[in-house]
Amino acid sequence: MQQYKTITFEDVENSFEFQTYIKKSNELLGVFGFTDHSAGHTKKVAHVAHEMLITMGYPARDAELAKIAGYLHDMGNMVNRVDHAQTGAMMAFQLLTNMDMHPEEIATVVSAIGNHDEKHGKAINHISAALIIADKTDVRRSRVRNQNKDTFDIHDRVNYAVEEANLKIDTRKDRNIIRLILKIDKKICPVMDYFEIFLDRMILCRNAAKFLNGEFQLNINEAKLL
């Protein structure tokens, strides 16, 4: 009978294969001028997803699976930005299988990765919900690669305008409040520009919060907008 292993986040993070594919994914996106998707982004998503579930009282192993999915979620960009969630899910499936991870845990990680993108995905459980929220709330100036403000597109402006970004979790008996608090320089990017780019993502976060017995809120410059 097959003997499966308990694969940890450290096992995945220290894998040369995963490190290489995340690096190459970011390089491909850089050619097209997309914001930074390096290990800095994937590690942040991993840690935020993990802490979110721990704070809400979910099992430690579930939180670690969310952490693994967070680290691997953008790997499919190595192939193409289009359908990168599904491509990345299949890459993770093969590589985690090679590591002898348990099939049930592979299925959990793969389904979270395959459903994290707003175009074709949606939350299917608390682990995928944590990944979605952690990913879509990583908005910050340091992710903008283009240093020439005169050639900023709307994605550059939206991210560059964010001076502060904090994700706050307020656990309550009846529900959890998940609040993204942004401070935006409106001279760089009007609030409406933010919504033009991120409305679909915020709706995805709002729906994901339901799997966490929660409510997603968005505050920009001290005003509640969602």
PyRosetta script that sets phi, psi and omega in degrees:
from pyrosetta import init, pose_from_sequence

init()
pose = pose_from_sequence("MQQYKTITFEDVENSFEFQTYIKKSNELLGVFGFTDHSAGHTKKVAHVAHEMLITMGYPARDAELAKIAGYLHDMGNMVNRVDHAQTGAMMAFQLLTNMDMHPEEIATVVSAIGNHDEKHGKAINHISAALIIADKTDVRRSRVRNQNKDTFDIHDRVNYAVEEANLKIDTRKDRNIIRLILKIDKKICPVMDYFEIFLDRMILCRNAAKFLNGEFQLNINEAKLL")
pose.set_psi(1, 138.6)
pose.set_omega(1, -178.4)
pose.set_phi(2, -58.5)
pose.set_psi(2, 131.2)
pose.set_omega(2, 175.9)
pose.set_phi(3, -100.3)
pose.set_psi(3, 114.6)
pose.set_omega(3, -178.2)
pose.set_phi(4, -94.3)
pose.set_psi(4, 158.2)
pose.set_omega(4, -178.0)
pose.set_phi(5, -111.9)
pose.set_psi(5, 151.7)
pose.set_omega(5, 172.2)
pose.set_phi(6, -86.4)
pose.set_psi(6, 100.2)
pose.set_omega(6, -177.7)
pose.set_phi(7, -82.4)
pose.set_psi(7, 126.5)
pose.set_omega(7, -178.7)
pose.set_phi(8, -96.5)
pose.set_psi(8, 166.9)
pose.set_omega(8, 175.1)
pose.set_phi(9, -59.8)
pose.set_psi(9, -37.8)
pose.set_omega(9, -179.8)
pose.set_phi(10, -63.8)
pose.set_psi(10, -36.8)
pose.set_omega(10, 177.3)
pose.set_phi(11, -60.2)
pose.set_psi(11, -43.4)
pose.set_omega(11, -178.1)
pose.set_phi(12, -71.6)
pose.set_psi(12, -45.1)
pose.set_omega(12, -178.0)
pose.set_phi(13, -63.0)
pose.set_psi(13, -33.1)
pose.set_omega(13, -177.3)
pose.set_phi(14, -88.9)
pose.set_psi(14, 0.7)
pose.set_omega(14, 179.8)
pose.set_phi(15, -73.4)
pose.set_psi(15, 124.3)
pose.set_omega(15, 178.9)
pose.set_phi(16, -61.9)
pose.set_psi(16, -37.7)
pose.set_omega(16, 179.6)
pose.set_phi(17, -61.8)
pose.set_psi(17, -49.5)
pose.set_omega(17, -179.1)
pose.set_phi(18, -64.5)
pose.set_psi(18, -42.5)
pose.set_omega(18, 178.5)
pose.set_phi(19, -58.3)
pose.set_psi(19, -42.8)
pose.set_omega(19, -178.2)
pose.set_phi(20, -66.2)
pose.set_psi(20, -44.5)
pose.set_omega(20, -176.4)
pose.set_phi(21, -70.2)
pose.set_psi(21, -33.7)
pose.set_omega(21, 175.6)
pose.set_phi(22, -67.5)
pose.set_psi(22, -41.5)
pose.set_omega(22, 177.7)
pose.set_phi(23, -62.0)
pose.set_psi(23, -46.5)
pose.set_omega(23, -178.6)
pose.set_phi(24, -67.2)
pose.set_psi(24, -34.5)
pose.set_omega(24, 176.6)
pose.set_phi(25, -62.0)
pose.set_psi(25, -43.5)
pose.set_omega(25, 179.5)
pose.set_phi(26, -66.6)
pose.set_psi(26, -37.5)
pose.set_omega(26, 178.5)
pose.set_phi(27, -63.6)
pose.set_psi(27, -41.5)
pose.set_omega(27, 178.9)
pose.set_phi(28, -62.8)
pose.set_psi(28, -44.5)
pose.set_omega(28, 179.8)
pose.set_phi(29, -64.6)
pose.set_psi(29, -31.5)
pose.set_omega(29, 178.2)
pose.set_phi(30, -64.3)
pose.set_psi(30, -34.0)
pose.set_omega(30, 178.2)
pose.set_phi(31, -60.1)
pose.set_psi(31, -35.5)
pose.set_omega(31, -178.2)
pose.set_phi(32, -93.3)
pose.set_psi(32, 1.9)
pose.set_omega(32, 175.8)
pose.set_phi(33, 82.8)
pose.set_psi(33, 15.0)
pose.set_omega(33, 178.5)
pose.set_phi(34, -72.3)
pose.set_psi(34, 159.9)
pose.set_omega(34, 177.7)
pose.set_phi(35, -63.0)
pose.set_psi(35, 165.1)
pose.set_omega(35, -176.0)
pose.set_phi(36, -60.8)
pose.set_psi(36, 128.9)
pose.set_omega(36, 175.5)
pose.set_phi(37, -127.7)
pose.set_psi(37, 34.8)
pose.set_omega(37, -178.0)
pose.set_phi(38, -75.8)
pose.set_psi(38, -174.2)
pose.set_omega(38, 176.9)
pose.set_phi(39, -60.7)
pose.set_psi(39, -23.8)
pose.set_omega(39, 176.0)
pose.set_phi(40, -61.0)
pose.set_psi(40, -41.4)
pose.set_omega(40, 177.2)
pose.set_phi(41, -71.8)
pose.set_psi(41, -48.6)
pose.set_omega(41, -174.8)
pose.set_phi(42, -66.4)
pose.set_psi(42, -35.9)
pose.set_omega(42, 177.4)
pose.set_phi(43, -67.9)
pose.set_psi(43, -38.5)
pose.set_omega(43, 178.3)
pose.set_phi(44, -64.7)
pose.set_psi(44, -44.7)
pose.set_omega(44, 178.1)
pose.set_phi(45, -60.1)
pose.set_psi(45, -42.8)
pose.set_omega(45, 179.6)
pose.set_phi(46, -59.1)
pose.set_psi(46, -48.6)
pose.set_omega(46, -176.5)
pose.set_phi(47, -69.5)
pose.set_psi(47, -38.5)
pose.set_omega(47, 179.3)
pose.set_phi(48, -66.5)
pose.set_psi(48, -43.3)
pose.set_omega(48, 178.6)
pose.set_phi(49, -61.6)
pose.set_psi(49, -42.5)
pose.set_omega(49, 178.9)
pose.set_phi(50, -61.9)
pose.set_psi(50, -50.9)
pose.set_omega(50, -177.3)
pose.set_phi(51, -65.2)
pose.set_psi(51, -33.1)
pose.set_omega(51, 178.7)
pose.set_phi(52, -60.2)
pose.set_psi(52, -48.3)
pose.set_omega(52, -178.2)
pose.set_phi(53, -70.6)
pose.set_psi(53, -37.4)
pose.set_omega(53, 177.2)
pose.set_phi(54, -62.4)
pose.set_psi(54, -45.2)
pose.set_omega(54, -179.5)
pose.set_phi(55, -60.7)
pose.set_psi(55, -35.0)
pose.set_omega(55, -178.3)
pose.set_phi(56, -86.2)
pose.set_psi(56, 0.6)
pose.set_omega(56, 173.7)
pose.set_phi(57, 88.5)
pose.set_psi(57, 16.3)
pose.set_omega(57, 177.9)
pose.set_phi(58, -77.0)
pose.set_psi(58, 158.7)
pose.set_omega(58, -179.9)
pose.set_phi(59, -57.2)
pose.set_psi(59, 146.7)
pose.set_omega(59, -177.1)
pose.set_phi(60, -60.8)
pose.set_psi(60, -36.1)
pose.set_omega(60, -179.3)
pose.set_phi(61, -68.7)
pose.set_psi(61, -37.8)
pose.set_omega(61, 175.8)
pose.set_phi(62, -60.7)
pose.set_psi(62, -41.9)
pose.set_omega(62, 179.4)
pose.set_phi(63, -64.3)
pose.set_psi(63, -36.4)
pose.set_omega(63, 179.0)
pose.set_phi(64, -70.2)
pose.set_psi(64, -36.4)
pose.set_omega(64, 176.7)
pose.set_phi(65, -64.8)
pose.set_psi(65, -38.0)
pose.set_omega(65, 175.7)
pose.set_phi(66, -64.4)
pose.set_psi(66, -36.3)
pose.set_omega(66, 178.6)
pose.set_phi(67, -65.6)
pose.set_psi(67, -42.5)
pose.set_omega(67, 177.7)
pose.set_phi(68, -63.6)
pose.set_psi(68, -46.6)
pose.set_omega(68, 179.2)
pose.set_phi(69, -61.2)
pose.set_psi(69, -38.9)
pose.set_omega(69, 178.9)
pose.set_phi(70, -63.0)
pose.set_psi(70, -39.9)
pose.set_omega(70, -179.8)
pose.set_phi(71, -67.8)
pose.set_psi(71, -32.5)
pose.set_omega(71, -173.5)
pose.set_phi(72, -99.0)
pose.set_psi(72, -3.4)
pose.set_omega(72, -164.0)
pose.set_phi(73, -63.5)
pose.set_psi(73, -27.7)
pose.set_omega(73, -176.2)
pose.set_phi(74, -103.1)
pose.set_psi(74, 10.0)
pose.set_omega(74, -175.2)
pose.set_phi(75, -60.8)
pose.set_psi(75, -29.4)
pose.set_omega(75, -177.9)
pose.set_phi(76, -65.8)
pose.set_psi(76, -14.4)
pose.set_omega(76, 176.5)
pose.set_phi(77, -64.0)
pose.set_psi(77, -15.8)
pose.set_omega(77, 176.2)
pose.set_phi(78, -60.3)
pose.set_psi(78, -29.5)
pose.set_omega(78, -179.6)
pose.set_phi(79, -88.8)
pose.set_psi(79, -52.9)
pose.set_omega(79, 179.8)
pose.set_phi(80, -172.8)
pose.set_psi(80, 148.6)
pose.set_omega(80, 176.8)
pose.set_phi(81, -63.6)
pose.set_psi(81, -36.0)
pose.set_omega(81, 179.7)
pose.set_phi(82, -66.7)
pose.set_psi(82, 128.0)
pose.set_omega(82, 179.0)
pose.set_phi(83, 59.0)
pose.set_psi(83, 31.5)
pose.set_omega(83, -177.0)
pose.set_phi(84, -66.3)
pose.set_psi(84, -26.0)
pose.set_omega(84, 179.5)
pose.set_phi(85, -66.1)
pose.set_psi(85, -46.1)
pose.set_omega(85, -180.0)
pose.set_phi(86, -69.1)
pose.set_psi(86, -41.7)
pose.set_omega(86, 177.8)
pose.set_phi(87, -61.3)
pose.set_psi(87, -46.1)
pose.set_omega(87, 179.5)
pose.set_phi(88, -63.1)
pose.set_psi(88, -35.5)
pose.set_omega(88, 178.6)
pose.set_phi(89, -62.6)
pose.set_psi(89, -43.1)
pose.set_omega(89, -179.1)
pose.set_phi(90, -70.4)
pose.set_psi(90, -34.9)
pose.set_omega(90, 175.0)
pose.set_phi(91, -63.3)
pose.set_psi(91, -45.5)
pose.set_omega(91, 179.6)
pose.set_phi(92, -63.0)
pose.set_psi(92, -39.0)
pose.set_omega(92, 178.5)
pose.set_phi(93, -56.4)
pose.set_psi(93, -48.8)
pose.set_omega(93, -176.9)
pose.set_phi(94, -67.9)
pose.set_psi(94, -44.8)
pose.set_omega(94, -175.5)
pose.set_phi(95, -70.6)
pose.set_psi(95, -39.2)
pose.set_omega(95, 177.9)
pose.set_phi(96, -70.6)
pose.set_psi(96, -32.7)
pose.set_omega(96, 174.1)
pose.set_phi(97, -62.4)
pose.set_psi(97, -41.7)
pose.set_omega(97, 178.2)
pose.set_phi(98, -62.9)
pose.set_psi(98, -25.3)
pose.set_omega(98, 179.1)
pose.set_phi(99, -86.7)
pose.set_psi(99, 0.7)
pose.set_omega(99, 179.4)
pose.set_phi(100, 66.8)
pose.set_psi(100, 31.4)
pose.set_omega(100, 172.9)
pose.set_phi(101, -68.3)
pose.set_psi(101, 151.0)
pose.set_omega(101, -179.0)
pose.set_phi(102, -65.4)
pose.set_psi(102, 136.5)
pose.set_omega(102, -178.0)
pose.set_phi(103, -54.7)
pose.set_psi(103, -37.3)
pose.set_omega(103, 179.8)
pose.set_phi(104, -64.4)
pose.set_psi(104, -38.5)
pose.set_omega(104, 179.1)
pose.set_phi(105, -73.5)
pose.set_psi(105, -36.5)
pose.set_omega(105, 174.7)
pose.set_phi(106, -59.7)
pose.set_psi(106, -45.3)
pose.set_omega(106, 180.0)
pose.set_phi(107, -59.4)
pose.set_psi(107, -38.9)
pose.set_omega(107, 179.9)
pose.set_phi(108, -65.8)
pose.set_psi(108, -46.7)
pose.set_omega(108, -179.4)
pose.set_phi(109, -65.7)
pose.set_psi(109, -45.7)
pose.set_omega(109, -176.4)
pose.set_phi(110, -64.6)
pose.set_psi(110, -41.9)
pose.set_omega(110, -179.6)
pose.set_phi(111, -67.8)
pose.set_psi(111, -32.9)
pose.set_omega(111, 176.7)
pose.set_phi(112, -66.7)
pose.set_psi(112, -45.3)
pose.set_omega(112, 178.7)
pose.set_phi(113, -62.5)
pose.set_psi(113, -44.9)
pose.set_omega(113, -176.0)
pose.set_phi(114, -68.5)
pose.set_psi(114, -13.4)
pose.set_omega(114, -177.8)
pose.set_phi(115, -118.2)
pose.set_psi(115, 17.7)
pose.set_omega(115, -175.5)
pose.set_phi(116, -86.1)
pose.set_psi(116, -14.7)
pose.set_omega(116, -175.3)
pose.set_phi(117, -90.2)
pose.set_psi(117, 140.0)
pose.set_omega(117, -173.4)
pose.set_phi(118, -69.1)
pose.set_psi(118, -20.2)
pose.set_omega(118, -176.8)
pose.set_phi(119, -72.7)
pose.set_psi(119, -39.5)
pose.set_omega(119, -174.4)
pose.set_phi(120, -128.7)
pose.set_psi(120, -4.6)
pose.set_omega(120, -173.3)
pose.set_phi(121, -112.8)
pose.set_psi(121, 169.7)
pose.set_omega(121, 173.5)
pose.set_phi(122, -162.0)
pose.set_psi(122, 161.1)
pose.set_omega(122, -179.4)
pose.set_phi(123, -64.6)
pose.set_psi(123, 137.9)
pose.set_omega(123, 179.2)
pose.set_phi(124, -121.1)
pose.set_psi(124, -12.9)
pose.set_omega(124, 176.3)
pose.set_phi(125, -165.4)
pose.set_psi(125, -178.3)
pose.set_omega(125, -175.4)
pose.set_phi(126, -67.5)
pose.set_psi(126, -29.6)
pose.set_omega(126, -179.7)
pose.set_phi(127, -71.3)
pose.set_psi(127, -46.0)
pose.set_omega(127, 177.5)
pose.set_phi(128, -67.1)
pose.set_psi(128, -32.8)
pose.set_omega(128, 178.5)
pose.set_phi(129, -63.9)
pose.set_psi(129, -42.9)
pose.set_omega(129, 179.1)
pose.set_phi(130, -64.2)
pose.set_psi(130, -39.9)
pose.set_omega(130, 177.8)
pose.set_phi(131, -62.8)
pose.set_psi(131, -46.8)
pose.set_omega(131, -178.9)
pose.set_phi(132, -58.1)
pose.set_psi(132, -50.5)
pose.set_omega(132, -176.5)
pose.set_phi(133, -65.4)
pose.set_psi(133, -42.6)
pose.set_omega(133, 179.5)
pose.set_phi(134, -62.4)
pose.set_psi(134, -39.6)
pose.set_omega(134, -178.6)
pose.set_phi(135, -70.8)
pose.set_psi(135, -50.5)
pose.set_omega(135, -172.2)
pose.set_phi(136, -74.6)
pose.set_psi(136, -13.1)
pose.set_omega(136, 178.7)
pose.set_phi(137, -99.7)
pose.set_psi(137, 4.9)
pose.set_omega(137, 176.7)
pose.set_phi(138, -85.2)
pose.set_psi(138, 77.1)
pose.set_omega(138, 179.7)
pose.set_phi(139, -114.0)
pose.set_psi(139, 121.3)
pose.set_omega(139, -177.3)
pose.set_phi(140, -163.6)
pose.set_psi(140, 154.3)
pose.set_omega(140, -177.2)
pose.set_phi(141, -60.5)
pose.set_psi(141, -36.8)
pose.set_omega(141, -174.6)
pose.set_phi(142, -68.0)
pose.set_psi(142, -9.8)
pose.set_omega(142, 178.4)
pose.set_phi(143, -84.6)
pose.set_psi(143, -8.8)
pose.set_omega(143, -179.8)
pose.set_phi(144, -80.3)
pose.set_psi(144, 122.7)
pose.set_omega(144, 179.9)
pose.set_phi(145, -84.5)
pose.set_psi(145, -38.8)
pose.set_omega(145, -176.1)
pose.set_phi(146, -67.1)
pose.set_psi(146, 121.8)
pose.set_omega(146, -179.5)
pose.set_phi(147, -96.4)
pose.set_psi(147, -1.3)
pose.set_omega(147, 179.8)
pose.set_phi(148, -100.2)
pose.set_psi(148, 101.4)
pose.set_omega(148, -176.1)
pose.set_phi(149, -61.9)
pose.set_psi(149, -26.3)
pose.set_omega(149, -179.2)
pose.set_phi(150, -67.9)
pose.set_psi(150, -20.6)
pose.set_omega(150, -178.7)
pose.set_phi(151, -109.9)
pose.set_psi(151, 14.1)
pose.set_omega(151, 177.9)
pose.set_phi(152, -59.7)
pose.set_psi(152, 135.1)
pose.set_omega(152, 166.0)
pose.set_phi(153, -91.3)
pose.set_psi(153, -176.5)
pose.set_omega(153, -174.3)
pose.set_phi(154, -65.5)
pose.set_psi(154, -33.2)
pose.set_omega(154, 178.6)
pose.set_phi(155, -65.8)
pose.set_psi(155, -41.0)
pose.set_omega(155, 177.5)
pose.set_phi(156, -63.1)
pose.set_psi(156, -45.7)
pose.set_omega(156, -178.0)
pose.set_phi(157, -61.7)
pose.set_psi(157, -44.0)
pose.set_omega(157, -177.1)
pose.set_phi(158, -61.7)
pose.set_psi(158, -46.7)
pose.set_omega(158, -179.0)
pose.set_phi(159, -71.8)
pose.set_psi(159, -39.8)
pose.set_omega(159, -178.0)
pose.set_phi(160, -67.9)
pose.set_psi(160, -29.2)
pose.set_omega(160, -178.2)
pose.set_phi(161, -71.3)
pose.set_psi(161, -18.5)
pose.set_omega(161, -176.9)
pose.set_phi(162, -76.7)
pose.set_psi(162, 110.9)
pose.set_omega(162, 179.8)
pose.set_phi(163, -87.9)
pose.set_psi(163, -32.4)
pose.set_omega(163, 177.4)
pose.set_phi(164, -144.2)
pose.set_psi(164, 142.2)
pose.set_omega(164, 176.8)
pose.set_phi(165, -143.7)
pose.set_psi(165, 124.6)
pose.set_omega(165, -179.6)
pose.set_phi(166, -136.2)
pose.set_psi(166, 136.0)
pose.set_omega(166, 175.5)
pose.set_phi(167, -106.9)
pose.set_psi(167, 116.1)
pose.set_omega(167, -176.7)
pose.set_phi(168, -109.8)
pose.set_psi(168, 135.6)
pose.set_omega(168, 178.1)
pose.set_phi(169, -113.8)
pose.set_psi(169, 121.4)
pose.set_omega(169, 178.5)
pose.set_phi(170, -115.3)
pose.set_psi(170, 104.0)
pose.set_omega(170, -178.0)
pose.set_phi(171, -85.2)
pose.set_psi(171, 129.7)
pose.set_omega(171, 179.2)
pose.set_phi(172, -131.3)
pose.set_psi(172, 165.5)
pose.set_omega(172, -178.6)
pose.set_phi(173, -65.6)
pose.set_psi(173, -41.4)
pose.set_omega(173, -175.1)
pose.set_phi(174, -87.3)
pose.set_psi(174, -30.1)
pose.set_omega(174, -179.3)
pose.set_phi(175, -165.8)
pose.set_psi(175, 161.9)
pose.set_omega(175, 176.2)
pose.set_phi(176, -103.3)
pose.set_psi(176, 139.8)
pose.set_omega(176, 176.8)
pose.set_phi(177, -105.6)
pose.set_psi(177, 120.5)
pose.set_omega(177, 179.0)
pose.set_phi(178, -110.8)
pose.set_psi(178, 112.9)
pose.set_omega(178, -170.1)
pose.set_phi(179, -122.1)
pose.set_psi(179, 122.7)
pose.set_omega(179, 172.8)
pose.set_phi(180, -95.2)
pose.set_psi(180, 118.8)
pose.set_omega(180, -176.9)
pose.set_phi(181, -112.6)
pose.set_psi(181, 117.3)
pose.set_omega(181, -177.8)
pose.set_phi(182, -117.8)
pose.set_psi(182, 144.2)
pose.set_omega(182, 167.7)
pose.set_phi(183, -115.0)
pose.set_psi(183, 117.5)
pose.set_omega(183, -173.6)
pose.set_phi(184, -117.8)
pose.set_psi(184, 137.8)
pose.set_omega(184, 172.7)
pose.set_phi(185, -82.6)
pose.set_psi(185, 104.1)
pose.set_omega(185, -175.3)
pose.set_phi(186, -70.5)
pose.set_psi(186, -12.4)
pose.set_omega(186, 174.6)
pose.set_phi(187, -72.4)
pose.set_psi(187, -26.2)
pose.set_omega(187, 179.0)
pose.set_phi(188, -89.4)
pose.set_psi(188, -40.6)
pose.set_omega(188, -175.5)
pose.set_phi(189, -147.8)
pose.set_psi(189, 115.1)
pose.set_omega(189, 174.6)
pose.set_phi(190, -62.8)
pose.set_psi(190, 152.7)
pose.set_omega(190, 179.9)
pose.set_phi(191, -57.9)
pose.set_psi(191, -34.5)
pose.set_omega(191, -179.9)
pose.set_phi(192, -63.2)
pose.set_psi(192, -34.1)
pose.set_omega(192, 176.2)
pose.set_phi(193, -63.6)
pose.set_psi(193, -38.5)
pose.set_omega(193, 178.1)
pose.set_phi(194, -59.6)
pose.set_psi(194, -45.4)
pose.set_omega(194, -178.5)
pose.set_phi(195, -68.7)
pose.set_psi(195, -32.8)
pose.set_omega(195, 179.2)
pose.set_phi(196, -59.8)
pose.set_psi(196, -37.6)
pose.set_omega(196, -178.1)
pose.set_phi(197, -87.8)
pose.set_psi(197, -38.8)
pose.set_omega(197, -167.1)
pose.set_phi(198, -108.6)
pose.set_psi(198, 2.6)
pose.set_omega(198, -177.5)
pose.set_phi(199, -59.2)
pose.set_psi(199, -47.2)
pose.set_omega(199, 179.4)
pose.set_phi(200, -60.1)
pose.set_psi(200, -37.6)
pose.set_omega(200, -179.6)
pose.set_phi(201, -69.5)
pose.set_psi(201, -38.4)
pose.set_omega(201, 179.4)
pose.set_phi(202, -69.5)
pose.set_psi(202, -35.3)
pose.set_omega(202, 175.5)
pose.set_phi(203, -65.2)
pose.set_psi(203, -40.1)
pose.set_omega(203, 176.2)
pose.set_phi(204, -60.4)
pose.set_psi(204, -41.5)
pose.set_omega(204, 177.8)
pose.set_phi(205, -65.4)
pose.set_psi(205, -40.3)
pose.set_omega(205, 179.8)
pose.set_phi(206, -62.5)
pose.set_psi(206, -42.7)
pose.set_omega(206, 178.1)
pose.set_phi(207, -69.4)
pose.set_psi(207, -36.5)
pose.set_omega(207, 178.6)
pose.set_phi(208, -64.1)
pose.set_psi(208, -36.5)
pose.set_omega(208, -178.6)
pose.set_phi(209, -60.4)
pose.set_psi(209, -26.3)
pose.set_omega(209, -179.8)
pose.set_phi(210, -63.9)
pose.set_psi(210, -31.3)
pose.set_omega(210, 178.1)
pose.set_phi(211, -73.5)
pose.set_psi(211, -12.7)
pose.set_omega(211, 179.4)
pose.set_phi(212, -107.1)
pose.set_psi(212, 19.7)
pose.set_omega(212, -176.1)
pose.set_phi(213, 50.4)
pose.set_psi(213, 46.2)
pose.set_omega(213, -173.2)
pose.set_phi(214, -136.9)
pose.set_psi(214, 176.2)
pose.set_omega(214, 175.8)
pose.set_phi(215, -127.7)
pose.set_psi(215, 129.7)
pose.set_omega(215, 179.1)
pose.set_phi(216, -93.5)
pose.set_psi(216, 131.6)
pose.set_omega(216, 179.2)
pose.set_phi(217, -126.9)
pose.set_psi(217, 147.6)
pose.set_omega(217, 177.7)
pose.set_phi(218, -122.9)
pose.set_psi(218, 124.3)
pose.set_omega(218, 175.7)
pose.set_phi(219, -119.2)
pose.set_psi(219, 125.0)
pose.set_omega(219, 176.6)
pose.set_phi(220, -122.5)
pose.set_psi(220, 123.8)
pose.set_omega(220, -179.2)
pose.set_phi(221, 50.6)
pose.set_psi(221, 46.3)
pose.set_omega(221, 175.5)
pose.set_phi(222, 70.5)
pose.set_psi(222, 10.9)
pose.set_omega(222, 176.8)
pose.set_phi(223, -112.0)
pose.set_psi(223, 131.3)
pose.set_omega(223, 178.2)
pose.set_phi(224, -79.6)
pose.set_psi(224, 120.6)
pose.set_omega(224, -176.7)
pose.set_phi(225, -113.4)
pose.set_psi(225, -13.3)
pose.set_omega(225, -179.9)
pose.set_phi(226, -150.0)
pose.dump_pdb("model.pdb")
